[in-house]
Amino acid sequence: MEINDLRIFQTVAYEKSISKAALKLGYAQSNITMRIKLLENKLNTTLFIRNNTGTIITSNGEKLLKYADKILELVDEVNDEFLPSKIASNIKIGAPQTISASILPKLFSLFYEKNPEVSLILKTENRKFLLDMILKNELDGAFISGEIASSKIKKVINFKEKLVLVSSISINHINNLPAPIIVSSDANCPYRKLLQKWLVYNNSKPATIFEFDSLESILRGITEGLGISLLPKSILPKNNNFFIYDLKDEFAELEIKFVVNKNLQVNPLLKSFINIANSYVFNSH
């Protein structure tokens, strides 16, 4: 049984798709299918059931996945210890859309100035997905908001983002909003949840709610006069015609954290990224 076959198996299991695993690993789909078939023949069992909607792992596949996770984690630890040049080739950072748009362009630029040989890979996802990726060692670190329940995740940086209410029309009375609210389609989006909490706090009920799946769509919706939203002030275009309203108390700011896997050793390049990020957010927030 080859380590690479376990890596392929693990990726298919988590991606729930042969095509997605092939794209992630950079292999042809036929190669992925062949390696999985060879692994199934070696173990004399069926690991996946394939249908029109994707690839479903079997009960024996679940058993193997537990071993594969342990084995590959140990292999990665050995590589980290004895092949430092390998892990120094890139850094994978995760963040939700709002943070990706606000601080990361400048932060990545600062890091690249000092480390031009290093590839920076950004994964934009929601909070839950990012935390899962941290635990699976698929990311070196991630920017998130909210409390951290897992003892396996460690906070290394924290700062606060200033929040504002944004509208394309004037708001005279917050308890009688003149337009719908515009929010992320992700129910766990911290800005959506905070806006909904703010509405309850002010006994305000919007006419309706528009949901969009991207930050760009939310900003465009505000520009086109569809409604209002709650967003970090730092992501707003410099030249805009928005009406911007400061918020008070618990609604004025949102704490952002940069987290890593507590059980993994921080390599020199990630340490450099953390130091640069810490300095940047300290001076700009």
C-alpha positions, 0 to 999 in steps of 0.5 A: 500500500503506497502513501500516495494511494492513501492521500488520493483516497483521503482526498476523494473521501473529503471532497466526495467527488472523483473530479474534485479530488483530481482537480485538487491533486492535479491528477487526471480523473482516470488516474484517480479512479485507477488508484482507488480501484487498485486500493480496493483490490488490495484490501478486497473491499469496496471503499466508495459507491459512485452515483450521479451526485458524487462519490459516497464512502462505504462503512469500510471506507470510513474505517480506512479513512480513520487510519489514513488520517493518522498515517498521513498526519504522521507522514506530514510530521516527518516531512515537516521535520526533515524536509523544511524546504518542502513546506517552505514553498507555499503558505495556505491561508484561509479567510471569509470573503469580507476579510479577503477583500479588506486586509489580505491584499495589502497583507499578502503584498507586505509578505511577498516583499520579504518572501518573493520565492514563496507562493501564497494560496488563499482559500475563501470559505465560511467559518465552519469550513475553514476550521475544518480545514485547519483541523485536517491540516489543509491550511496553515492558518485562517482568519475567522470571527467568533469563539473557538470551541476546539482545544486543537485550535490556537489563536495567535492574532486578534484585532477588531474590525470597525462595522458600519451600516451602509445604504444608498439612501438616507435613513431617518429612523432605524426603527422603520427602515426605508429599504430591505436589508441585504445579507450573505446567503450563508446563515452563519455569516457573522455580519448577517447575524450581527445585523439581525441582532441589531434589528431586534435590539432596535425593534426594527423590522425591514420590508424584506431580506435579499440574500446574495452569495458574494460580497461583490453582489452585496455591494452592487445591490447597495449601489443599485439601491436594493437596500442596506447592509452591515459591513466592515468599513475597510471594504467599502470603495473609497469613491462611493455615494453610500450613506454610512452610519456608525454603530454603537456598543457591541455592534460597532466592532467585530473581533477577528482572529488568526488561528492555527492548528495547535498540534502543528509546529509553526514553520519559519515562513508561517512565523514570518507571516504571523509577525507581518500580519500582527504588525500590519493589523496593529498599525492599521486597526 
